[in-house]
């Protein structure tokens, strides 16, 4: 009985902790995607556009 109660408590504590890990992983993936897009010349605008390089005369 005591072992079953301990398993239930551990399960109830682990599930919310794992959901935080998923949120952190998704946030990191989004930040990396934004970083790579900035390297390619995209800026945060509405709508998202690529910077145009202006030739100096």
Secondary structure, DSSP 8 states (H G I E B T S, - for coil): -HHHHHHHHHHHHHHHHHHHHHHHHHHHHHHHHHHHHHHTTB-S-SS--B-------
